[in-house]
Amino acid sequence: MTETQAPPQEALPAERKRFTFSADPRLLGLVGVLVILCLVGQITRPELFFTESNISTILRLAAAIGVVSVGMTFVIISGGIDLSVGSMVGLAGVWLTTLATQSYGPWVMVLCGLAVGLGCGLVNGVLVAYGKVVPFIATLAMYVSARGLAERISGRRTQVVADQDFLAFFRGGFLGIPTLIWLFALVFAVGWVVLNRTTFGRRTYAVGGNAEASRLAGINVKRHLALVYGVAGLCCGIAALMVVARTTAGASTNGMFYELDAIAAVVIGGTLLTGGRGSLIGTLVGVLIFTVLSNIFTLNNLDTDIQNIAKGVIIVLAVLLQFRARKARTGSQ
Amino acid sequence: MSLLSVRGIVKTFPGVRALDGVDLDVEPGEVHCLLGQNGAGKSTLIKVLSGAHRPDAGELTWNGERVELGSPVDALRLGIATMYQELDLVPGLSVADNIFLGHERARFGFTRISQARDEAARLMARLGHPGIRPSTEVGKLSAAGQQLVSMARALAHDARLLVMDEPTAALAGEEVDNLFRIVGELTADGVAVVYISHRLEELRRIGHRVTVLKDGRTVGTGLDAAATPTADLVALMAGRKVETVFGPRHDGHARPETALAVEHLSRNGEFENVSFTVHAGEVVGIAGLVGSGRSELLETIFGARKADRGTVAVQGKPLGPGVRAAVKAGIGLAPEERKSQGLLLDLPVVHNVTLASLGRYAKLGFTERAKELDDAGASLRRLDLRPADPRRIVRTLSGGNQQKAVLARWLVRGCRVLLLDEPTRGVDVGARAELYRLIDELAATGVAIVLVSSEIPEVLGLSDRVLVLREGRVLADRPSSGLTEAEVLDVILEGSAA
């Protein structure tokens, strides 16, 4: 009679690789873009591009925005968005460099930066999860007010870091690799493990993929969402430390436009803005693509306006590619 | 002592009293079947049992102790696992991830992927489907495959009470046997099962006792599943006097000319080889359960879904593909999900009404607002939509008046064929009577109407002819005059063309 179609999935291609990033053709495409960009860099400035100092520069520039993008990936996979990341970087940076904070020494500065980031993130999360404010609006409010508070605290002055231990640590290195790059790698690795190997990460995908199903499965969806925004805030706290160290100062303008760069990196990395799907590896490649792009423009003394046009084109191409890859995978619909 | 005892549960949603005093006792080791028509309150009751809905009144007793189920976690902790018909899977996650969602196999928060995969593989093997890989993404599985995952998840909880909402809806014969074998194993271990199905033969096979719900109330409980005659069960489920809602049947308005002709229409997995014609002025009702393919059929006629085979013709002319062609030919659809598929809730009535005929109200792309308001106002008066103010925001209207706004859209467009999918859902009784009158009046003006409804009395009362759809097939096509609700229910439940 009515034949329920036999599940067609049983005829899957042989063994699926254990780590999904090695099997995703779209990610390979992104890596291809990165490789092409590197080749362009090498061809246009062969004497400069593949030097140790230039690669170190690229990675140090990528570090702060990369850490912010890790948090952003969590938020977007959970089905939300965080517009306030740049402002949180600014506020945390200002707060940890006030004379008062600096007087307590480097440890307190670090803790202060992390606490401000985490706190702001949790405020976002509580508003979104328990206050039922749309993420766009809740984090837009934080975007404006955190920047305002940063200006208020600093009086719009640049607050130079006097503490030599702080600078020595964050501007120093280990095994010949700058601390900033180590930090970036550490945050990324921890983020990857949390997202892919812990219940917290699994639930982040679940909540973004189907919030009602997650609730029915016994997940505390509200608390989880609040924590996800907390994670994003904490990442901003870490990024604030990095920016302060790189510029040796805290200023209310730190982290300007980070939200746009982070969202762009996450999206070209293949994470869906609708939530439930995405990968940190993609985000990493996305961040690197943008950083290498701007490095090439700098090395060739080109204007930033052209750079922005190129950036926009890359975003659109990546998203179109993403759409097609998904269509090809799920069949026609 | 009962494992679970439910007393006087009441649950009200805005505008609907979904549960109005439900009693139910479940013993350990029994398969307790819940029976009732669509809208009788079965799904709401399940959600109360699983902690997804909090009841407004009534009490639950678990092993002799009074309990409150404030959230799904509470229910799972007690040992109540639920298999929903839908909604409970995350398409982007793997089979194993879905099975252990919310109770992940983990140590110190780190997931133990290989353990979860092994256990998932064992569960799928137990369900007779070792071929479904634990690492497969659930969104890529067929409906039957997803149903199996849902079942595996319920099993993974080691529950003492398993609630199954139409577990066989997407399964084929052999898979059903597998499911029944497992249900047998579970009950032998003392696990209780609350089993919901529309297929009476299944209740006969595995059920011990039956509880019948009707309009949110328990109308029969503790009935013997094997011995209670079908006629008695159907009578309990139907239980209402059709005459109280509808007057005596009048003669139809059918005219000789054919308005809509559907021939051999099929969509794989949804419906098969459906053929029927509707004359101008005729009302054809389609009866069938949710999931019988009725909404899909209407949407396919309307061009919103692409038919795999078959044709649709309006007034003798075959229809091209797509919604635009259907609208151009004079078909209108009032969709089942009125709020999400039919209306622009935050716009005024007039914009909703003229949406399908905007071309007529525009000059060089500028809308002619006065003419729009005039025509919309006229259609509102004709439909007696209250308040008859075309500037009113649709969201502020009652359900019945919102439905009228949808009808007005197709009236203004001048439709010759109207497809109505559950036109009275969420509409209160008074407004229903008015909608019934309107549908009748529309037919009198020569509009051909296809009406889908879960409420059999409604189908019988409004239609000149009734098609009964079961699992995507037309099992009966008969004039409504001789049919009774019990006869239609019989066809729907037993599947035999009476």
Chai-1 contact restraints between the chains, C-beta under 6 A:
chainA,res_idxA,chainB,res_idxB,connection_type,confidence,min_distance_angstrom,max_distance_angstrom,comment,restraint_id
A,T2,B,E471,contact,1.0,0.0,6.0,A-B,restraint_1
A,T4,B,A144,contact,1.0,0.0,6.0,A-B,restraint_2
A,T4,B,A170,contact,1.0,0.0,6.0,A-B,restraint_3
A,T4,B,A172,contact,1.0,0.0,6.0,A-B,restraint_4
A,Q5,B,S142,contact,1.0,0.0,6.0,A-B,restraint_5
A,P7,B,L141,contact,1.0,0.0,6.0,A-B,restraint_6
A,P7,B,S142,contact,1.0,0.0,6.0,A-B,restraint_7
A,P7,B,G145,contact,1.0,0.0,6.0,A-B,restraint_8
A,Q9,B,T136,contact,1.0,0.0,6.0,A-B,restraint_9
A,Q9,B,K140,contact,1.0,0.0,6.0,A-B,restraint_10
A,Q9,B,L141,contact,1.0,0.0,6.0,A-B,restraint_11
A,E10,B,G131,contact,1.0,0.0,6.0,A-B,restraint_12
A,R16,B,S135,contact,1.0,0.0,6.0,A-B,restraint_13
A,R197,B,F110,contact,1.0,0.0,6.0,A-B,restraint_14
A,R197,B,T111,contact,1.0,0.0,6.0,A-B,restraint_15
A,T198,B,G109,contact,1.0,0.0,6.0,A-B,restraint_16
A,T198,B,F110,contact,1.0,0.0,6.0,A-B,restraint_17
A,T198,B,T111,contact,1.0,0.0,6.0,A-B,restraint_18
A,T199,B,E104,contact,1.0,0.0,6.0,A-B,restraint_19
A,T199,B,A106,contact,1.0,0.0,6.0,A-B,restraint_20
A,T199,B,G109,contact,1.0,0.0,6.0,A-B,restraint_21
A,T199,B,T111,contact,1.0,0.0,6.0,A-B,restraint_22
A,R202,B,D97,contact,1.0,0.0,6.0,A-B,restraint_23
A,R202,B,E104,contact,1.0,0.0,6.0,A-B,restraint_24
A,R202,B,T111,contact,1.0,0.0,6.0,A-B,restraint_25
A,Y205,B,L93,contact,1.0,0.0,6.0,A-B,restraint_26
A,A206,B,V90,contact,1.0,0.0,6.0,A-B,restraint_27
A,A206,B,L101,contact,1.0,0.0,6.0,A-B,restraint_28
A,G209,B,V90,contact,1.0,0.0,6.0,A-B,restraint_29
A,G209,B,G92,contact,1.0,0.0,6.0,A-B,restraint_30
A,N210,B,V90,contact,1.0,0.0,6.0,A-B,restraint_31
A,E212,B,L87,contact,1.0,0.0,6.0,A-B,restraint_32
A,A213,B,L87,contact,1.0,0.0,6.0,A-B,restraint_33
A,A213,B,D88,contact,1.0,0.0,6.0,A-B,restraint_34
A,A213,B,L89,contact,1.0,0.0,6.0,A-B,restraint_35
A,A213,B,V90,contact,1.0,0.0,6.0,A-B,restraint_36
A,L216,B,A52,contact,1.0,0.0,6.0,A-B,restraint_37
A,L216,B,P72,contact,1.0,0.0,6.0,A-B,restraint_38
A,L216,B,D88,contact,1.0,0.0,6.0,A-B,restraint_39
A,A217,B,L101,contact,1.0,0.0,6.0,A-B,restraint_40
A,A217,B,G102,contact,1.0,0.0,6.0,A-B,restraint_41
A,G218,B,P72,contact,1.0,0.0,6.0,A-B,restraint_42
A,G218,B,V73,contact,1.0,0.0,6.0,A-B,restraint_43
A,G218,B,L76,contact,1.0,0.0,6.0,A-B,restraint_44
A,G218,B,G102,contact,1.0,0.0,6.0,A-B,restraint_45
A,I219,B,G102,contact,1.0,0.0,6.0,A-B,restraint_46
A,G276,B,G92,contact,1.0,0.0,6.0,A-B,restraint_47
A,R277,B,G92,contact,1.0,0.0,6.0,A-B,restraint_48
